[in-house]
Amino acid sequence: MEVSRADCIYGNGEVELIDLPGTYSLAAYSLEEVIARDFLLDEKPDVVICVVDAANLERNLYLTVQVLELGFPIVLALNMVDVTEAAGIRIDEEKIGQALQCPVIRTIARDGKGVKELIEAAVCAARSKAQ
């Protein structure tokens, strides 16, 4: 269980992407939760991308709310939207974005769909925080 880091070229600069272990909360009951919580509190990232499974939205949004409560700007990646749409489930990402006051980007990670938009939204959120 560790934190993975990668540098990504974006525009004329570089962005460091950090992947934390998957978790559903920051309660620090599991090793994954401890690693994620400690990283957020110690490293204070410019922006947090919360990747949520669109088919299990309620369970996944708990972590998102905890990250917001810590004061971090977030971008919500609403992943696996193809699965929910195939099941006839329609998620209103605008309403979610308004309620959480953050950008919500529809993604299908296994196909790479929405990844460019997700990175753009994260960079924009980080720049807004810096101003």
C-alpha positions in Angstrom: 0.0 0.0 0.0 1.7 3.2 -1.1 1.3 6.5 -2.8 2.0 6.5 -6.5 3.3 9.6 -8.2 3.6 10.6 -11.9 4.5 13.8 -13.7 2.2 14.9 -16.5 2.9 17.5 -19.2 0.0 20.0 -19.3 0.2 23.0 -21.6 3.6 24.6 -21.1 4.1 23.1 -17.7 4.1 20.0 -15.6 1.5 18.7 -13.2 2.3 16.1 -10.5 -0.5 13.5 -10.2 -0.6 11.5 -7.0 -2.7 8.3 -6.6 -3.7 7.4 -3.1 -5.0 4.0 -2.1 -8.7 3.5 -2.7 -10.8 4.1 0.3 -14.4 5.1 1.2 -13.6 7.3 4.2 -10.8 9.1 6.1 -11.8 7.4 9.4 -8.3 5.8 9.7 -9.6 2.3 10.5 -7.7 0.7 7.7 -4.2 1.2 6.3 -5.6 2.7 3.2 -7.6 5.3 5.2 -4.5 6.2 7.3 -2.3 6.6 4.2 -4.9 8.8 2.4 -5.7 10.9 5.5 -2.1 11.4 6.4 -1.2 12.4 2.9 -3.9 15.0 2.7 -3.1 16.5 6.1 0.7 16.5 5.6 1.1 17.3 2.0 -1.9 19.7 1.5 -2.4 19.1 -2.2 -3.6 22.0 -4.4 -6.6 20.1 -5.5 -8.1 16.6 -4.9 -9.7 14.6 -7.6 -12.3 12.3 -6.0 -13.0 9.4 -8.3 -16.5 8.0 -7.5 -18.2 4.9 -9.0 -21.4 6.3 -10.5 -23.2 3.0 -9.7 -22.4 3.3 -6.0 -22.7 7.1 -5.6 -24.0 7.2 -2.0 -21.1 5.2 -0.6 -18.5 7.1 -2.6 -19.8 10.6 -1.8 -19.1 10.1 1.9 -15.3 10.4 1.2 -15.9 13.4 -1.1 -17.7 15.2 1.7 -15.0 14.4 4.2 -12.4 15.9 1.8 -14.5 19.0 1.3 -14.8 19.3 5.1 -11.0 19.4 5.3 -11.1 22.5 3.0 -9.5 21.1 -0.1 -10.8 22.2 -3.5 -12.1 19.1 -5.3 -13.0 17.9 -8.7 -15.4 15.0 -8.8 -14.8 12.3 -11.4 -18.1 10.6 -12.0 -16.6 7.3 -13.3 -18.3 4.4 -15.0 -21.2 6.5 -16.2 -21.6 4.0 -19.1 -22.6 1.3 -16.6 -25.2 3.5 -15.0 -26.6 4.6 -18.3 -26.8 1.0 -19.5 -28.8 0.2 -16.4 -31.2 3.2 -17.2 -29.9 5.3 -14.4 -29.5 9.0 -15.2 -27.3 11.1 -12.8 -27.6 14.9 -12.9 -24.0 15.9 -12.5 -25.0 19.6 -12.6 -27.1 19.2 -9.4 -24.3 17.3 -7.7 -21.8 20.0 -8.7 -24.1 22.7 -7.4 -24.7 20.9 -4.1 -20.9 20.2 -3.5 -19.8 23.4 -5.2 -17.2 21.6 -7.4 -16.8 20.6 -11.0 -18.2 17.2 -11.8 -16.7 15.4 -14.8 -18.2 12.3 -16.4 -15.5 9.7 -17.1 -15.1 6.2 -18.3 -11.6 5.5 -17.1 -11.1 2.2 -18.8 -11.7 3.9 -22.2 -9.9 7.1 -21.3 -13.1 9.1 -21.8 -13.2 12.4 -19.9 -9.6 12.2 -18.6 -8.5 15.3 -20.5 -11.5 17.2 -19.2 -10.8 16.0 -15.7 -7.2 17.1 -15.8 -8.2 20.5 -17.2 -10.8 21.0 -14.4 -8.2 20.0 -11.8 -5.6 22.4 -13.1 -8.3 25.2 -13.2 -9.3 24.4 -9.6 -5.7 24.5 -8.5 -5.1 27.8 -10.2 -8.2 29.3 -8.7 -7.0 28.3 -5.2 -3.6 29.9 -5.8 -5.3 33.3 -6.6 
